[in-house]
Amino acid sequence: MKKTAPEKDFLNNPYLVPALYRGLKILELLSEHPAGLPISGMSSLGLPPASLYRMLMTLQECRYVVKEANEHYRLSRKILSLGYNALDESGVIEKALPVMRKLRDASGETVLAAVLYGSEGVVLEQAVSNQAVKVTVQPGHHFPLHTAAPGKTILAFLPEDEREKLLESIKYTVFTKASISSADAMRKELAEVAKSGVAYDRGEELEDIRCVGAPVFNHAGYPVAAIWISGPASRMGSEVLKKHARLVKEYAAEISAKLR
């Protein structure tokens, strides 16, 4: 196995465990490939195939990795849950989920919760719609802040210095004709969000999806998360979005009250 200079330095430390290091590298690699990888797709790790196989078997036995029928290995929900718990440091999801289910029933659409993760957002939980055609998003999914209702709701209520730092770090990718394409345009959008208390995604990443979200605040008034309603554009016209905006704001406030 060829070692890079940083890895050599790491492995030369007598107090560290090389096998654990390599096992963690496997998990890091799989985290970049949600659909999983075959053993042949992990050659970048530089591990002998036999060693790699034994490590994967160990991770599988401990239920941190799942082996699919197509011989691909992927991260399990067990290890994903560790990450979610770390992100959800205020215990928001435990308190939010019953309220999210009520909002799902009131709106008829899928309700999701997310937090910031660096300069992106990450979905932590969802209450899936009972409709035949619905939006579903796997927990752990990362999304750009400038196109997403939850991203806008959290950004709008952050302290100014935090907000500005994030606005300058965002890559304003244009996904559709409705996408926000600059920091200045984003500032204007966030000013409206701060006034109304809700944010919209009007087909800004996917043309046929509409969303409306509101922030969740902790006891100090800090926006620790956001919840939002998401559904197909065919069911979420402008009048329905207005109705859902009132609902999501009301239910987000209910969750915030639980965090005080």
C-alpha positions as CSV (number, residue, x, y, z in Angstrom):
1,M,0.0,0.0,0.0
2,K,1.5,3.3,-1.1
3,K,1.2,6.0,1.7
4,T,0.9,9.7,1.1
5,A,3.2,12.0,3.3
6,P,0.3,13.1,5.6
7,E,-0.8,9.5,6.1
8,K,2.8,8.4,6.8
9,D,3.1,11.0,9.5
10,F,-0.2,9.9,10.9
11,L,0.6,6.2,11.0
12,N,4.0,6.9,12.5
13,N,2.3,8.2,15.7
14,P,2.7,5.3,18.2
15,Y,-0.5,6.3,20.0
16,L,-2.8,6.0,17.0
17,V,-4.5,2.9,15.5
18,P,-3.8,2.4,11.8
19,A,-6.7,0.0,11.2
20,L,-9.1,2.4,12.7
21,Y,-7.7,5.2,10.6
22,R,-8.3,3.1,7.5
23,G,-11.7,2.1,8.5
24,L,-12.7,5.7,9.0
25,K,-11.3,6.5,5.5
26,I,-13.6,3.8,4.1
27,L,-16.6,5.6,5.8
28,E,-15.5,9.0,4.5
29,L,-15.3,7.6,1.0
30,L,-18.7,6.0,1.2
31,S,-20.2,9.2,2.5
32,E,-19.3,10.8,-0.9
33,H,-21.2,8.0,-2.7
34,P,-24.8,7.6,-1.3
35,A,-25.6,5.0,-3.9
36,G,-22.7,2.9,-2.7
37,L,-19.5,1.5,-4.3
38,P,-18.2,-1.9,-5.2
39,I,-14.8,-3.0,-3.8
40,S,-13.3,-2.2,-7.2
41,G,-14.5,1.4,-6.8
42,M,-12.5,1.9,-3.6
43,S,-9.1,1.7,-5.1
44,S,-8.3,5.3,-4.2
45,L,-7.9,4.1,-0.6
46,G,-4.8,2.2,-1.6
47,L,-5.7,-0.8,0.5
48,P,-5.0,-4.5,-0.5
49,P,-8.3,-6.1,-1.6
50,A,-8.2,-8.7,1.2
51,S,-7.7,-6.0,3.9
52,L,-10.4,-3.9,2.4
53,Y,-12.8,-6.8,2.3
54,R,-12.1,-7.6,6.0
55,M,-12.7,-4.0,7.0
56,L,-15.9,-3.9,5.1
57,M,-17.1,-7.1,6.7
58,T,-16.3,-5.7,10.1
59,L,-18.2,-2.5,9.4
60,Q,-21.1,-4.5,8.0
61,E,-21.2,-6.7,11.1
62,C,-21.3,-3.6,13.3
63,R,-24.2,-2.4,11.1
64,Y,-22.3,0.8,9.9
65,V,-22.2,-0.4,6.3
66,V,-24.8,-2.3,4.2
67,K,-24.0,-4.6,1.3
68,E,-26.5,-4.4,-1.5
69,A,-27.6,-7.2,-3.9
70,N,-25.4,-5.6,-6.6
71,E,-22.3,-6.0,-4.5
72,H,-22.2,-2.3,-3.7
73,Y,-21.4,-1.1,-0.1
74,R,-23.1,2.0,1.3
75,L,-23.5,3.7,4.7
76,S,-26.3,2.4,6.9
77,R,-28.9,4.4,8.6
78,K,-27.1,3.6,11.9
79,I,-24.1,5.6,11.0
80,L,-26.2,8.3,9.3
81,S,-28.1,8.7,12.6
82,L,-24.9,9.4,14.4
83,G,-24.3,12.4,12.1
84,Y,-27.9,13.5,12.4
85,N,-27.7,13.5,16.2
86,A,-24.5,15.5,16.1
87,L,-26.1,18.1,13.8
88,D,-29.3,18.2,15.8
89,E,-27.5,19.3,18.9
90,S,-30.6,21.1,20.3
91,G,-32.8,18.0,20.1
92,V,-35.0,19.8,17.6
93,I,-36.1,16.8,15.6
94,E,-37.4,14.9,18.7
95,K,-39.6,17.9,19.5
96,A,-40.4,18.7,15.9
97,L,-41.5,15.4,14.4
98,P,-45.0,15.2,16.1
99,V,-45.7,18.8,15.0
100,M,-44.4,18.0,11.5
101,R,-46.8,15.1,11.2
102,K,-49.7,17.4,12.2
103,L,-48.6,19.9,9.6
104,R,-48.4,17.1,7.0
105,D,-51.9,16.1,7.8
106,A,-53.1,19.7,7.7
107,S,-51.4,20.5,4.4
108,G,-51.6,17.1,2.7
109,E,-48.0,17.5,1.5
110,T,-44.6,16.2,2.7
111,V,-43.1,18.2,5.6
112,L,-39.3,18.3,6.1
113,A,-36.8,19.6,8.6
114,A,-33.3,20.8,8.0
115,V,-30.3,22.6,9.6
116,L,-27.3,24.4,8.3
117,Y,-24.2,22.4,7.5
118,G,-21.4,24.7,6.5
119,S,-22.5,26.6,3.4
120,E,-25.2,24.1,2.6
121,G,-28.3,22.7,4.3
122,V,-28.9,19.1,5.2
123,V,-32.3,17.3,5.6
124,L,-32.7,15.7,9.0
125,E,-36.2,14.3,8.9
126,Q,-39.4,14.2,6.9
127,A,-43.1,13.4,7.4
128,V,-44.1,12.0,4.1
129,S,-47.4,12.9,2.4
130,N,-50.0,10.3,1.9
131,Q,-50.7,11.5,-1.6
132,A,-50.0,9.1,-4.5
133,V,-47.7,11.7,-6.1
134,K,-45.5,13.4,-3.5
135,V,-42.1,14.7,-2.7
136,T,-39.7,12.6,-0.7
137,V,-36.1,13.5,0.3
138,Q,-33.8,11.2,2.1
139,P,-32.5,12.4,5.4
140,G,-28.8,13.3,4.9
141,H,-29.5,15.0,1.6
142,H,-27.5,18.2,1.2
143,F,-29.1,21.2,-0.7
144,P,-27.9,24.6,-1.8
145,L,-29.1,27.5,0.4
146,H,-29.9,30.0,-2.3
147,T,-32.6,27.8,-4.0
148,A,-34.2,26.2,-1.0
149,A,-37.0,27.6,1.2
150,P,-35.3,26.2,4.4
151,G,-32.0,27.7,3.5
152,K,-33.5,31.1,3.0
153,T,-35.5,31.0,6.2
154,I,-32.5,30.2,8.3
155,L,-30.3,32.7,6.6
156,A,-32.8,35.6,6.9
157,F,-32.8,35.3,10.7
158,L,-29.1,34.7,11.4
159,P,-27.0,37.4,13.0
160,E,-25.8,39.8,10.2
161,D,-22.1,38.8,10.4
162,E,-22.9,35.1,10.1
163,R,-25.3,35.7,7.3
164,E,-22.9,37.9,5.3
165,K,-20.1,35.3,5.6
166,L,-22.4,32.6,4.3
167,L,-23.8,34.8,1.5
168,E,-20.2,35.4,0.2
169,S,-19.4,31.6,0.4
170,I,-22.4,30.4,-1.6
171,K,-21.9,29.3,-5.2
172,Y,-24.9,30.8,-6.9
173,T,-25.5,28.0,-9.4
174,V,-28.4,28.7,-11.8
175,F,-30.5,25.5,-12.0
176,T,-33.6,27.0,-13.6
177,K,-34.8,30.4,-14.8
178,A,-36.2,31.1,-11.3
179,S,-32.8,30.5,-9.5
180,I,-31.2,33.4,-7.6
181,S,-27.9,34.1,-9.3
182,S,-26.1,36.6,-7.0
183,A,-25.4,37.6,-3.4
184,D,-27.2,40.9,-4.0
185,A,-30.3,39.2,-5.3
186,M,-30.2,36.9,-2.3
187,R,-30.0,39.8,0.1
188,K,-33.2,41.3,-1.4
189,E,-34.9,38.0,-1.1
190,L,-33.9,37.6,2.5
191,A,-35.1,41.0,3.4
192,E,-38.6,39.9,2.2
193,V,-38.3,36.7,4.2
194,A,-37.4,38.6,7.3
195,K,-40.5,40.7,6.9
196,S,-43.0,37.9,6.2
197,G,-41.4,35.1,8.3
198,V,-41.6,32.6,5.5
199,A,-39.6,31.7,2.4
200,Y,-40.5,30.1,-0.9
201,D,-38.9,27.9,-3.5
202,R,-40.7,28.6,-6.7
203,G,-39.1,25.9,-8.8
204,E,-35.6,27.3,-8.2
205,E,-33.7,24.0,-8.2
206,L,-36.3,21.7,-9.8
207,E,-38.9,23.4,-12.0
208,D,-41.8,21.1,-10.9
209,I,-41.4,21.4,-7.1
210,R,-42.7,24.2,-4.9
211,C,-41.9,24.7,-1.2
212,V,-42.7,27.1,1.6
213,G,-40.8,27.2,4.9
214,A,-40.4,28.9,8.2
215,P,-37.6,29.1,10.8
216,V,-37.4,27.3,14.1
217,F,-35.8,29.3,16.9
218,N,-34.2,28.2,20.2
219,H,-34.6,29.8,23.6
220,A,-32.2,32.5,22.6
221,G,-34.0,33.4,19.4
222,Y,-31.4,31.8,17.1
223,P,-32.6,30.0,14.0
224,V,-31.5,26.5,14.7
225,A,-33.5,24.8,12.0
226,A,-36.3,25.2,9.5
227,I,-39.4,23.2,8.5
228,W,-41.1,23.4,5.2
229,I,-43.9,22.0,3.1
230,S,-42.9,20.6,-0.3
231,G,-45.1,19.4,-3.1
232,P,-45.5,19.2,-6.9
233,A,-46.2,22.5,-8.7
234,S,-49.4,21.1,-10.1
235,R,-50.9,21.1,-6.6
236,M,-49.2,24.2,-5.2
237,G,-50.3,27.2,-7.1
238,S,-50.0,30.7,-5.6
239,E,-53.2,30.6,-3.5
240,V,-52.3,27.2,-2.1
241,L,-48.8,28.5,-1.3
242,K,-50.2,31.4,0.6
243,K,-52.4,29.0,2.6
244,H,-49.4,26.7,3.3
245,A,-47.3,29.8,4.3
246,R,-49.7,30.5,7.1
247,L,-49.7,26.9,8.2
248,V,-45.9,26.4,8.2
249,K,-45.4,29.7,10.1
250,E,-47.9,28.6,12.8
251,Y,-46.4,25.1,13.2
252,A,-42.8,26.3,13.2
253,A,-43.7,28.7,16.0
254,E,-45.2,25.7,17.9
255,I,-41.9,23.8,17.6
256,S,-40.0,27.0,18.7
257,A,-42.1,27.2,21.8
258,K,-41.1,23.6,22.7
259,L,-37.4,24.7,22.6
260,R,-37.8,27.5,25.1
